[in-house]
Amino acid sequence: MSAAPQDIASARMAEFMRLLPLTEAIAGLPHCEHGKSFTEGQLEVRCLNLKAAFKMAKQVLRDISQG
């Protein structure tokens, strides 16, 4: 029996939140200066960096668990 889509989404969100500190460290993104905002382009680049860092964080955990 397969899991419900809501259960899968909840599990993925929990995994993301659990890996968020490692993901942020891998991404190495600087914080925004006080009183300034990122441009739309900068936000897109930051999102792409976070996605790539999340994939790397998951790989790090797989590597650690395997040996």
Backbone torsions as a table, in degrees:
resi	resn	phi	psi	omega
1	MET	NA	130.0	-178.1
2	SER	-88.1	157.4	-179.7
3	ALA	-75.2	152.8	178.0
4	ALA	-69.1	149.3	179.3
5	PRO	-54.2	-35.8	179.1
6	GLN	-66.1	-37.9	178.6
7	ASP	-66.4	-39.8	178.6
8	ILE	-64.7	-45.1	179.3
9	ALA	-62.6	-40.8	179.0
10	SER	-65.1	-40.6	179.2
11	ALA	-65.5	-40.5	179.0
12	ARG	-66.3	-40.0	178.6
13	MET	-65.6	-40.9	178.2
14	ALA	-63.6	-40.5	177.9
15	GLU	-62.9	-44.4	179.4
16	PHE	-60.4	-45.7	-178.4
17	MET	-66.0	-36.6	178.8
18	ARG	-65.6	-35.8	-178.3
19	LEU	-92.5	-1.9	-174.7
20	LEU	-57.7	-43.9	178.5
21	PRO	-60.4	-43.0	178.1
22	LEU	-66.7	-40.8	179.2
23	THR	-60.2	-45.4	179.3
24	GLU	-63.3	-39.7	179.8
25	ALA	-65.7	-41.8	179.4
26	ILE	-66.3	-42.3	-178.2
27	ALA	-65.7	-35.7	178.0
28	GLY	60.8	35.5	-177.8
29	LEU	-79.3	134.6	177.7
30	PRO	-74.3	154.5	176.6
31	HIS	-78.9	155.3	178.0
32	CYS	-74.2	143.6	176.2
33	GLU	-65.9	146.2	-179.7
34	HIS	-59.3	130.2	178.5
35	GLY	87.1	-3.5	179.5
36	LYS	-116.2	155.0	177.3
37	SER	-118.9	157.3	174.2
38	PHE	-79.9	149.8	175.3
39	THR	-76.9	167.7	179.4
40	GLU	-60.2	-41.3	178.4
41	GLY	-63.2	-41.6	178.4
42	GLN	-64.5	-39.1	178.4
43	LEU	-64.1	-40.4	178.7
44	GLU	-62.8	-43.5	179.0
45	VAL	-64.1	-41.8	178.9
46	ARG	-63.0	-40.0	178.0
47	CYS	-63.8	-43.1	177.9
48	LEU	-62.7	-40.3	177.9
49	ASN	-64.3	-40.4	178.4
50	LEU	-65.5	-40.2	178.4
51	LYS	-62.0	-45.1	179.4
52	ALA	-64.9	-40.9	179.8
53	ALA	-66.3	-36.1	178.2
54	PHE	-64.3	-42.6	177.3
55	LYS	-60.9	-42.0	178.8
56	MET	-65.9	-39.8	178.9
57	ALA	-62.3	-42.2	177.4
58	LYS	-63.5	-39.2	179.3
59	GLN	-66.1	-39.4	177.8
60	VAL	-59.4	-44.9	179.4
61	LEU	-64.8	-39.8	177.1
62	ARG	-61.8	-45.0	179.8
63	ASP	-61.7	-42.4	179.8
64	ILE	-65.4	-42.7	-177.6
65	SER	-69.8	-24.1	-178.6
66	GLN	-89.6	-12.4	-179.9
67	GLY	175.3	NA	NA
